[in-house]
Amino acid sequence: MALSEENKSRIIEMAWEDRTPFEAIESQFGFNESGVIRLMRSCLTPRSFKLWRSRVYGRSTKHLKLRNPEVSRAYCPTQYKHK
């Protein structure tokens, strides 16, 4: 699947976000968790990929089934505050 640079950038951004589940990426872009991992491996430096994997491995907010039901949004309420 050919992705535009804009879409690649958005997927990478969503993958780094703690509260954005892999299911949200899959519903928007058609990339399941293993597809996101492959994309991240190909687009990040080896060190950045390793940091990302250690960050998301086992993180319950990255998987809807493991997520606490009280977390109903994909971002922190202070993330997009208008100044």
PyMOL commands that set and color helices and strands:
alter all, ss='L'
color gray80, all
select helices_A, chain A and resi 5-16+22-29+33-43+46-56+60-62
alter helices_A, ss='H'
color red, helices_A
deselect
rebuild
show_as cartoon
